[in-house]
Amino acid sequence: MCGDMDDDESEIEERLYARFRAHAQELLAQPAPQEPADLSEYLDKLFFDSLSRSVRDGDQTEAARRYERLGMQPLVFARLAGFLAGHLALSEDPLRKVIEAMMMGYGEAEALDQAQDHDHHHHGDVPARDHH
């Protein structure tokens, strides 16, 4: 019985990782600027480079450890965001900007789920979040 729960958890983790990878590949399929012309393009390139690294790191680890690695990556990026924001003037309200950017990324993942639901009906997929 306990083994069944581990199998179920493992299956859910595999499906969640597959969801991340599919969303990442969809975003990475968009053309990213090679030589950013302005700040906005620079920020997009930095995002795509970081996302690409996250996917690559997952691909290079054993399948059973991919979800665990994915689960820890946001903590590293949050630490980096805090470190960078900690060097900005408080008058620029860096914490609010970091939180808004994090919520934007969370919303992007949800929007990709909704877009995929409209493209194909996935029955039995792992929901993005529990709506109870």
DSSP file with accessible surface (Angstrom, degrees, kcal/mol):
  #  RESIDUE AA STRUCTURE BP1 BP2  ACC     N-H-->O    O-->H-N    N-H-->O    O-->H-N    TCO  KAPPA ALPHA  PHI   PSI    X-CA   Y-CA   Z-CA
    1    1 A M     >        0   0  188      0, 0.0     4,-1.5     0, 0.0     5,-0.1   0.000 360.0 360.0 360.0 -43.2    0.0    0.0    0.0
    2    2 A C  H  >  +     0   0   91      1,-0.2     4,-1.9     2,-0.2     5,-0.1   0.890 360.0  54.9 -66.3 -36.0    2.8    2.4    0.8
    3    3 A G  H  > S+     0   0   39      1,-0.2     4,-2.4     2,-0.2    -1,-0.2   0.855 103.4  56.1 -63.8 -34.3    4.5    1.5   -2.4
    4    4 A D  H  > S+     0   0  101      2,-0.2     4,-2.6     1,-0.2    -1,-0.2   0.902 106.2  49.9 -63.9 -40.4    1.3    2.4   -4.3
    5    5 A M  H  X S+     0   0  124     -4,-1.5     4,-2.7     2,-0.2    -2,-0.2   0.902 110.4  49.9 -65.5 -40.3    1.4    5.9   -2.8
    6    6 A D  H  X S+     0   0   97     -4,-1.9     4,-2.7     2,-0.2    -2,-0.2   0.904 111.4  49.2 -63.0 -41.0    5.1    6.3   -3.8
    7    7 A D  H  X S+     0   0  105     -4,-2.4     4,-2.5     2,-0.2    -2,-0.2   0.909 112.0  48.3 -63.6 -43.2    4.2    5.1   -7.3
    8    8 A D  H  X S+     0   0   93     -4,-2.6     4,-2.4     2,-0.2    -2,-0.2   0.923 113.2  47.4 -62.2 -45.0    1.3    7.6   -7.5
    9    9 A E  H  X S+     0   0  112     -4,-2.7     4,-2.7     1,-0.2    -2,-0.2   0.917 111.9  50.4 -63.2 -41.5    3.5   10.4   -6.2
   10   10 A S  H  X S+     0   0   49     -4,-2.7     4,-2.5     1,-0.2    -2,-0.2   0.912 110.4  49.6 -63.0 -41.3    6.2    9.5   -8.7
   11   11 A E  H  X S+     0   0   97     -4,-2.5     4,-2.3     2,-0.2    -1,-0.2   0.917 111.3  48.8 -65.1 -42.1    3.7    9.5  -11.5
   12   12 A I  H  X S+     0   0   81     -4,-2.4     4,-2.7     2,-0.2    -2,-0.2   0.930 111.3  50.0 -63.1 -44.0    2.4   12.9  -10.5
   13   13 A E  H  X S+     0   0   53     -4,-2.7     4,-2.6     1,-0.2    -2,-0.2   0.913 110.3  50.4 -61.9 -41.1    5.9   14.3  -10.3
   14   14 A E  H  X S+     0   0  121     -4,-2.5     4,-2.5     1,-0.2    -1,-0.2   0.913 112.1  47.4 -62.9 -41.3    6.7   12.9  -13.8
   15   15 A R  H  X S+     0   0   80     -4,-2.3     4,-2.2     2,-0.2    -2,-0.2   0.889 111.8  49.7 -69.3 -38.1    3.6   14.5  -15.2
   16   16 A L  H  X S+     0   0   34     -4,-2.7     4,-2.4     2,-0.2    -2,-0.2   0.916 112.2  47.9 -66.8 -40.3    4.3   17.8  -13.5
   17   17 A Y  H  X S+     0   0   16     -4,-2.6     4,-2.9     2,-0.2    -2,-0.2   0.927 110.8  51.4 -65.1 -42.1    7.8   17.8  -14.8
   18   18 A A  H  X S+     0   0   54     -4,-2.5     4,-2.6     1,-0.2    -2,-0.2   0.891 108.9  52.0 -61.3 -37.5    6.5   16.9  -18.3
   19   19 A R  H  X S+     0   0   56     -4,-2.2     4,-2.5     2,-0.2    -1,-0.2   0.937 110.8  47.4 -63.0 -47.0    4.1   19.9  -18.0
   20   20 A F  H  X S+     0   0   39     -4,-2.4     4,-3.0     2,-0.2     5,-0.2   0.946 112.8  48.7 -57.7 -48.1    7.0   22.2  -17.1
   21   21 A R  H  X S+     0   0   83     -4,-2.9     4,-2.8     1,-0.2    -2,-0.2   0.910 111.1  49.6 -63.4 -41.2    9.1   20.9  -20.0
   22   22 A A  H  X S+     0   0   44     -4,-2.6     4,-2.1     2,-0.2    -1,-0.2   0.930 113.6  45.9 -63.4 -44.8    6.3   21.3  -22.5
   23   23 A H  H  X S+     0   0   11     -4,-2.5     4,-2.3     2,-0.2    -2,-0.2   0.922 113.6  49.6 -63.0 -43.2    5.6   24.8  -21.4
   24   24 A A  H  X S+     0   0    2     -4,-3.0     4,-3.1     1,-0.2    -2,-0.2   0.925 110.4  49.6 -63.0 -44.3    9.3   25.7  -21.5
   25   25 A Q  H  X S+     0   0   77     -4,-2.8     4,-1.3     1,-0.2    -1,-0.2   0.884 109.0  53.2 -63.6 -36.6    9.7   24.2  -24.9
   26   26 A E  H  < S+     0   0   78     -4,-2.1     4,-0.4    -5,-0.2    -1,-0.2   0.928 113.8  42.1 -63.2 -44.3    6.7   26.2  -26.2
   27   27 A L  H >< S+     0   0   25     -4,-2.3     3,-1.4     1,-0.2    -2,-0.2   0.911 113.0  52.7 -67.6 -41.1    8.3   29.4  -24.8
   28   28 A L  H 3< S+     0   0   45     -4,-3.1    -1,-0.2     1,-0.3    -2,-0.2   0.701  96.2  68.8 -70.8 -17.4   11.8   28.6  -26.0
   29   29 A A  T 3< S+     0   0   86     -4,-1.3    -1,-0.3    -3,-0.2    -2,-0.2   0.707  81.6  93.4 -72.5 -18.0   10.4   28.0  -29.6
   30   30 A Q  S <  S-     0   0   97     -3,-1.4     2,-0.2    -4,-0.4    -3,-0.0  -0.493  94.9 -99.3 -72.2 142.9    9.8   31.7  -29.8
   31   31 A P        -     0   0  128      0, 0.0    -1,-0.1     0, 0.0    -2,-0.1  -0.452  38.9-159.1 -66.8 128.4   12.6   33.6  -31.4
   32   32 A A        -     0   0   30     -2,-0.2     2,-0.1    -4,-0.2     9,-0.0  -0.892  27.0-103.3-106.4 141.2   14.8   35.3  -28.8
   33   33 A P        -     0   0   32      0, 0.0    -1,-0.0     0, 0.0     0, 0.0  -0.404  24.0-161.7 -64.9 132.9   17.0   38.2  -29.7
   34   34 A Q  S    S+     0   0  141      1,-0.3    -2,-0.0    -2,-0.1     0, 0.0   0.852  89.5  27.2 -80.3 -40.6   20.7   37.2  -30.1
   35   35 A E  S    S-     0   0  169     10,-0.0    -1,-0.3     0, 0.0     7,-0.1  -0.857  92.2-139.2-122.4  91.8   22.0   40.7  -29.7
   36   36 A P        -     0   0   45      0, 0.0     3,-0.1     0, 0.0    -4,-0.0  -0.286  12.1-163.8 -57.5 132.4   19.5   42.7  -27.6
   37   37 A A        +     0   0   89      1,-0.0     2,-0.3     2,-0.0     3,-0.0   0.692  69.9  11.2 -88.9 -22.5   18.9   46.2  -29.0
   38   38 A D  S  > S-     0   0   87      1,-0.1     4,-2.3     0, 0.0     5,-0.2  -0.865  88.5 -87.4-146.9 179.2   17.3   47.6  -25.8
   39   39 A L  H  > S+     0   0  123     -2,-0.3     4,-2.7     1,-0.2     5,-0.2   0.896 121.8  54.3 -61.6 -41.4   16.6   46.8  -22.2
   40   40 A S  H  > S+     0   0   74      1,-0.2     4,-2.2     2,-0.2    -1,-0.2   0.922 110.7  45.4 -60.6 -45.1   13.4   44.9  -22.9
   41   41 A E  H  > S+     0   0   69      2,-0.2     4,-2.5     1,-0.2    -1,-0.2   0.880 111.3  53.9 -66.4 -37.0   15.1   42.6  -25.4
   42   42 A Y  H  X S+     0   0  112     -4,-2.3     4,-2.6     2,-0.2    -2,-0.2   0.933 109.4  47.7 -60.8 -45.3   18.0   42.1  -22.9
   43   43 A L  H  X S+     0   0   88     -4,-2.7     4,-2.4     2,-0.2    -2,-0.2   0.901 111.4  50.6 -65.0 -40.2   15.6   41.1  -20.2
   44   44 A D  H  X S+     0   0   79     -4,-2.2     4,-2.8     2,-0.2    -1,-0.2   0.926 111.2  48.8 -61.6 -43.8   13.8   38.7  -22.6
   45   45 A K  H  X S+     0   0   49     -4,-2.5     4,-3.0     2,-0.2     5,-0.2   0.924 110.2  50.8 -63.6 -42.1   17.1   37.1  -23.6
   46   46 A L  H  X S+     0   0   78     -4,-2.6     4,-2.3     2,-0.2    -1,-0.2   0.924 111.7  48.6 -61.6 -42.1   18.1   36.7  -19.9
   47   47 A F  H  X S+     0   0   87     -4,-2.4     4,-2.8     2,-0.2     5,-0.2   0.953 113.5  45.8 -61.0 -50.3   14.8   35.0  -19.2
   48   48 A F  H  X S+     0   0   22     -4,-2.8     4,-2.7     1,-0.2    -2,-0.2   0.896 112.2  51.4 -63.5 -39.6   15.2   32.7  -22.2
   49   49 A D  H  X S+     0   0   79     -4,-3.0     4,-2.1    -5,-0.2    -1,-0.2   0.923 113.0  45.6 -61.8 -43.0   18.8   31.9  -21.3
   50   50 A S  H  X S+     0   0   40     -4,-2.3     4,-2.2    -5,-0.2    -2,-0.2   0.913 114.0  47.8 -67.9 -42.8   17.8   31.1  -17.7
   51   51 A L  H  X S+     0   0   22     -4,-2.8     4,-2.4     2,-0.2     5,-0.2   0.925 110.8  52.0 -63.4 -43.2   14.8   28.9  -18.8
   52   52 A S  H  X S+     0   0   44     -4,-2.7     4,-2.8    -5,-0.2    -1,-0.2   0.912 109.0  50.6 -59.5 -41.8   17.0   27.1  -21.3
   53   53 A R  H  X S+     0   0  132     -4,-2.1     4,-2.9     2,-0.2    -1,-0.2   0.911 108.6  52.2 -63.4 -41.1   19.5   26.4  -18.5
   54   54 A S  H  X S+     0   0   10     -4,-2.2     4,-1.9     2,-0.2    -2,-0.2   0.923 112.6  44.5 -61.5 -44.6   16.7   25.0  -16.3
   55   55 A V  H  X S+     0   0    6     -4,-2.4     4,-2.7     2,-0.2    -2,-0.2   0.938 113.5  50.6 -64.6 -46.6   15.5   22.7  -19.0
   56   56 A R  H  X S+     0   0  110     -4,-2.8     4,-1.7     1,-0.2    -2,-0.2   0.919 109.0  51.1 -59.9 -43.1   19.0   21.6  -19.9
   57   57 A D  H  < S+     0   0   28     -4,-2.9     4,-0.4     1,-0.2    -1,-0.2   0.899 111.3  48.4 -62.0 -40.4   19.8   20.8  -16.2
   58   58 A G  H >< S+     0   0    2     -4,-1.9     3,-1.2     1,-0.2    -2,-0.2   0.910 109.9  51.5 -64.7 -41.4   16.7   18.7  -16.0
   59   59 A D  H 3< S+     0   0   59     -4,-2.7    -1,-0.2     1,-0.2    -2,-0.2   0.795 108.0  53.8 -65.1 -27.8   17.5   16.8  -19.2
   60   60 A Q  T 3< S+     0   0  142     -4,-1.7     2,-0.3    -5,-0.2    -1,-0.2   0.462  98.8  74.4 -89.6  -1.1   21.0   16.1  -17.9
   61   61 A T  S <  S-     0   0   24     -3,-1.2     5,-0.1    -4,-0.4    -3,-0.0  -0.713  97.1 -84.3-108.2 162.0   19.9   14.5  -14.6
   62   62 A E    >>  -     0   0  128     -2,-0.3     3,-1.9     1,-0.1     4,-0.7  -0.323  41.4-115.0 -64.3 147.1   18.3   11.1  -14.1
   63   63 A A  H >> S+     0   0   67      1,-0.3     3,-1.0     2,-0.2     4,-0.5   0.846 113.0  58.6 -54.5 -38.6   14.6   11.0  -14.6
   64   64 A A  H 34 S+     0   0   80      1,-0.2    -1,-0.3     2,-0.1     4,-0.3   0.705 110.4  43.5 -67.7 -17.3   13.8   10.2  -11.0
   65   65 A R  H <> S+     0   0  117     -3,-1.9     4,-2.3     2,-0.1    -1,-0.2   0.456  87.4  91.4-105.9  -4.0   15.5   13.4   -9.8
   66   66 A R  H <X S+     0   0   73     -3,-1.0     4,-2.7    -4,-0.7     5,-0.2   0.918  87.5  46.7 -61.7 -45.9   14.2   15.8  -12.4
   67   67 A Y  H  X S+     0   0   78     -4,-0.5     4,-2.7     2,-0.2    -1,-0.2   0.914 111.0  52.8 -65.5 -40.5   11.2   17.0  -10.4
   68   68 A E  H  > S+     0   0  100     -4,-0.3     4,-1.1     2,-0.2    -1,-0.2   0.930 111.4  46.6 -59.6 -43.9   13.2   17.4   -7.3
   69   69 A R  H >X S+     0   0  104     -4,-2.3     4,-1.6     1,-0.2     3,-0.7   0.928 111.6  51.0 -64.4 -44.0   15.7   19.6   -9.2
   70   70 A L  H 3< S+     0   0   31     -4,-2.7     3,-0.2     1,-0.2    -2,-0.2   0.908 106.6  55.9 -58.7 -40.6   12.8   21.6  -10.7
   71   71 A G  H 3< S+     0   0   39     -4,-2.7     4,-0.3     1,-0.2    -1,-0.2   0.765 110.5  44.3 -64.9 -24.9   11.4   22.1   -7.2
   72   72 A M  H XX S+     0   0  105     -4,-1.1     4,-1.4    -3,-0.7     3,-0.7   0.723  94.7  77.4 -92.8 -22.6   14.6   23.7   -6.0
   73   73 A Q  H 3X S+     0   0   24     -4,-1.6     4,-2.5     1,-0.2     5,-0.3   0.895  88.8  55.9 -58.9 -42.2   15.3   25.9   -9.0
   74   74 A P  H 3> S+     0   0   77      0, 0.0     4,-2.6     0, 0.0    -1,-0.2   0.867 104.4  55.5 -59.9 -31.4   12.7   28.6   -8.0
   75   75 A L  H <> S+     0   0  105     -3,-0.7     4,-2.3    -4,-0.3    -2,-0.2   0.900 108.4  47.2 -67.1 -38.4   14.5   28.9   -4.6
   76   76 A V  H  X S+     0   0   93     -4,-1.4     4,-2.6    -3,-0.3    -1,-0.2   0.937 114.0  46.6 -67.0 -44.9   17.8   29.6   -6.3
   77   77 A F  H  X S+     0   0   83     -4,-2.5     4,-2.9     1,-0.2    -2,-0.2   0.875 112.1  51.3 -66.9 -35.3   16.2   32.2   -8.6
   78   78 A A  H  X S+     0   0   53     -4,-2.6     4,-2.7    -5,-0.3    -1,-0.2   0.906 109.6  50.4 -65.7 -40.4   14.4   33.8   -5.7
   79   79 A R  H  X S+     0   0  203     -4,-2.3     4,-2.6     2,-0.2    -2,-0.2   0.933 112.3  46.8 -61.3 -44.9   17.6   34.0   -3.8
   80   80 A L  H  X S+     0   0   87     -4,-2.6     4,-2.9     2,-0.2     5,-0.3   0.931 111.6  51.1 -63.2 -43.9   19.3   35.6   -6.8
   81   81 A A  H  X S+     0   0   31     -4,-2.9     4,-3.0     1,-0.2     5,-0.2   0.919 111.9  47.4 -59.9 -42.7   16.4   38.0   -7.2
   82   82 A G  H  X S+     0   0   43     -4,-2.7     4,-2.2     2,-0.2    -1,-0.2   0.910 111.5  50.5 -64.9 -40.6   16.6   39.0   -3.5
   83   83 A F  H  < S+     0   0  129     -4,-2.6     4,-0.3     2,-0.2    -2,-0.2   0.946 115.1  42.4 -62.7 -47.1   20.4   39.5   -3.8
   84   84 A L  H >< S+     0   0  101     -4,-2.9     3,-1.7     1,-0.2    -2,-0.2   0.940 115.4  48.8 -65.4 -46.7   20.0   41.7   -6.8
   85   85 A A  H >< S+     0   0   13     -4,-3.0     3,-2.0     1,-0.3    -1,-0.2   0.828 100.3  67.2 -64.0 -29.7   17.1   43.6   -5.4
   86   86 A G  T 3< S+     0   0   64     -4,-2.2    -1,-0.3     1,-0.3    -2,-0.2   0.610  97.2  55.1 -66.7  -9.3   18.9   44.1   -2.2
   87   87 A H  T <  S+     0   0  136     -3,-1.7    -1,-0.3    -4,-0.3     2,-0.3   0.292  92.3  92.1-104.9   8.3   21.4   46.3   -4.0
   88   88 A L  S <  S-     0   0   84     -3,-2.0     2,-0.1     1,-0.1     5,-0.1  -0.685  88.1 -91.5-102.3 158.0   18.7   48.7   -5.4
   89   89 A A    >   -     0   0   46     -2,-0.3     3,-1.9     1,-0.1     4,-0.2  -0.404  28.8-132.0 -64.7 135.7   17.5   51.9   -3.9
   90   90 A L  G >  S+     0   0  157      1,-0.3     3,-2.1     2,-0.2    -1,-0.1   0.805 105.0  70.2 -60.1 -27.0   14.4   51.4   -1.6
   91   91 A S  G 3  S+     0   0  115      1,-0.3    -1,-0.3     2,-0.1    -2,-0.1   0.731  91.4  60.0 -64.5 -18.3   12.8   54.3   -3.4
   92   92 A E  G <  S-     0   0   91     -3,-1.9    -1,-0.3     4,-0.0    -2,-0.2   0.472 105.0-133.2 -86.1  -2.7   12.5   52.0   -6.5
   93   93 A D    <>  +     0   0   70     -3,-2.1     4,-1.8    -4,-0.2     3,-0.2   0.933  33.3 178.5  51.9  58.3   10.4   49.5   -4.4
   94   94 A P  H  > S+     0   0   12      0, 0.0     4,-2.4     0, 0.0     5,-0.2   0.849  72.2  57.2 -63.3 -34.3   12.4   46.4   -5.5
   95   95 A L  H  > S+     0   0  116      2,-0.2     4,-2.6     1,-0.2     5,-0.2   0.935 106.8  48.7 -63.6 -44.4   10.5   43.9   -3.4
   96   96 A R  H  > S+     0   0  108      1,-0.2     4,-2.8     2,-0.2    -1,-0.2   0.932 111.7  50.2 -60.4 -41.8    7.2   44.9   -5.1
   97   97 A K  H  X S+     0   0   97     -4,-1.8     4,-2.3     1,-0.2    -1,-0.2   0.903 110.8  49.0 -64.4 -40.4    8.8   44.6   -8.5
   98   98 A V  H  X S+     0   0   45     -4,-2.4     4,-2.4     2,-0.2    -1,-0.2   0.936 112.7  47.3 -64.8 -44.9   10.2   41.1   -7.7
   99   99 A I  H  X S+     0   0   79     -4,-2.6     4,-2.5     1,-0.2    -2,-0.2   0.922 112.0  50.2 -64.1 -42.2    6.8   39.9   -6.4
  100  100 A E  H  X S+     0   0  103     -4,-2.8     4,-2.1    -5,-0.2    -1,-0.2   0.915 111.3  48.7 -62.5 -41.5    5.0   41.3   -9.5
  101  101 A A  H  X S+     0   0   61     -4,-2.3     4,-2.2     2,-0.2    -1,-0.2   0.907 110.7  50.9 -65.5 -39.0    7.5   39.6  -11.8
  102  102 A M  H  X S+     0   0  115     -4,-2.4     4,-2.2     1,-0.2    -2,-0.2   0.928 110.7  48.2 -64.7 -42.0    7.0   36.3   -9.9
  103  103 A M  H  X S+     0   0  116     -4,-2.5     4,-2.4     1,-0.2    -1,-0.2   0.862 108.0  55.6 -67.4 -33.3    3.3   36.6  -10.2
  104  104 A M  H  X S+     0   0  125     -4,-2.1     4,-2.1     2,-0.2    -1,-0.2   0.935 108.8  47.3 -63.0 -44.2    3.6   37.3  -13.9
  105  105 A G  H  X S+     0   0   31     -4,-2.2     4,-1.8     2,-0.2    -2,-0.2   0.901 110.4  52.0 -63.7 -39.7    5.6   34.1  -14.4
  106  106 A Y  H  X S+     0   0  123     -4,-2.2     4,-1.7     1,-0.2    -1,-0.2   0.923 110.2  49.4 -61.4 -42.5    3.0   32.2  -12.4
  107  107 A G  H  X S+     0   0   34     -4,-2.4     4,-2.6     1,-0.2    -1,-0.2   0.850 105.2  57.6 -65.8 -34.8    0.3   33.6  -14.6
  108  108 A E  H  X S+     0   0   70     -4,-2.1     4,-2.2     2,-0.2    -1,-0.2   0.908 105.5  50.3 -62.6 -41.3    2.2   32.6  -17.8
  109  109 A A  H  X S+     0   0   34     -4,-1.8     4,-1.7     2,-0.2    -1,-0.2   0.922 112.3  47.2 -62.5 -42.5    2.3   29.0  -16.7
  110  110 A E  H  X S+     0   0   55     -4,-1.7     4,-2.3     1,-0.2    -2,-0.2   0.906 110.1  52.5 -66.4 -39.2   -1.5   29.1  -16.1
  111  111 A A  H  X S+     0   0   51     -4,-2.6     4,-2.6     1,-0.2    -1,-0.2   0.888 106.9  52.9 -65.0 -37.3   -2.1   30.8  -19.4
  112  112 A L  H  X S+     0   0   21     -4,-2.2     4,-2.3     2,-0.2    -1,-0.2   0.887 107.9  51.6 -65.5 -37.6   -0.1   28.0  -21.2
  113  113 A D  H  X S+     0   0   22     -4,-1.7     4,-2.3     2,-0.2    -2,-0.2   0.940 111.2  47.2 -60.5 -46.5   -2.3   25.4  -19.5
  114  114 A Q  H  X S+     0   0  104     -4,-2.3     4,-1.8     1,-0.2    -2,-0.2   0.901 111.0  51.2 -64.9 -38.9   -5.4   27.2  -20.7
  115  115 A A  H  X S+     0   0   39     -4,-2.6     4,-1.8     1,-0.2    -1,-0.2   0.910 111.3  47.8 -64.7 -40.7   -4.1   27.5  -24.2
  116  116 A Q  H  X S+     0   0   34     -4,-2.3     4,-3.0     1,-0.2    -1,-0.2   0.874 107.6  56.0 -68.4 -36.5   -3.3   23.8  -24.3
  117  117 A D  H  < S+     0   0   74     -4,-2.3    -1,-0.2     1,-0.2    -2,-0.2   0.875 109.3  46.9 -62.7 -35.0   -6.8   23.0  -22.9
  118  118 A H  H  < S+     0   0  161     -4,-1.8    -1,-0.2    -5,-0.2    -2,-0.2   0.854 114.6  47.0 -74.6 -32.6   -8.3   24.9  -25.9
  119  119 A D  H  < S+     0   0  116     -4,-1.8     2,-0.3     1,-0.3    -2,-0.2   0.897 131.5   2.5 -74.7 -42.8   -6.0   23.1  -28.4
  120  120 A H  S  < S-     0   0  106     -4,-3.0     2,-0.9    -5,-0.1    -1,-0.3  -0.992  72.2-121.8-141.4 149.3   -6.5   19.6  -27.0
  121  121 A H        -     0   0  147     -2,-0.3     2,-0.8    -3,-0.1    -4,-0.1  -0.826  27.5-163.8 -95.5 109.4   -8.7   18.3  -24.3
  122  122 A H    >   -     0   0   72     -2,-0.9     3,-0.6     2,-0.0     2,-0.5  -0.834   3.5-164.9 -94.2 108.3   -6.5   16.5  -21.8
  123  123 A H  T 3  S+     0   0  162     -2,-0.8    -2,-0.0     1,-0.2     0, 0.0  -0.802  74.2  15.3 -93.8 131.3   -8.5   14.3  -19.5
  124  124 A G  T 3  S+     0   0   60     -2,-0.5    -1,-0.2     1,-0.3     2,-0.0   0.528  87.6 145.6  88.1   4.7   -6.7   13.2  -16.4
  125  125 A D    <   -     0   0   81     -3,-0.6    -1,-0.3     1,-0.1  -110,-0.0  -0.361  61.3 -95.4 -69.4 159.0   -3.9   15.7  -16.6
  126  126 A V        -     0   0   29   -114,-0.1    -1,-0.1     1,-0.1     2,-0.0  -0.590  45.4-121.5 -73.7 125.8   -2.4   17.0  -13.4
  127  127 A P        -     0   0   85      0, 0.0     3,-0.1     0, 0.0    -1,-0.1  -0.360  12.5-122.3 -68.8 152.3   -4.2   20.4  -12.7
  128  128 A A  S    S-     0   0   36      1,-0.2     2,-0.3   -18,-0.1   -18,-0.0   0.862  92.4  -9.6 -61.6 -35.7   -2.0   23.5  -12.4
  129  129 A R  S    S-     0   0   89      0, 0.0     2,-0.5     0, 0.0    -1,-0.2  -0.986  80.1 -94.5-158.0 159.0   -3.4   23.9   -8.9
  130  130 A D        -     0   0  114     -2,-0.3     0, 0.0    -3,-0.1     0, 0.0  -0.632  29.0-162.2 -77.9 122.5   -6.1   22.5   -6.7
  131  131 A H              0   0  147     -2,-0.5    -1,-0.1     0, 0.0     0, 0.0   0.083 360.0 360.0 -96.4  24.4   -9.2   24.7   -7.0
  132  132 A H              0   0  207      0, 0.0    -2,-0.1     0, 0.0     0, 0.0  -0.578 360.0 360.0 -88.3 360.0  -10.9   23.4   -3.8
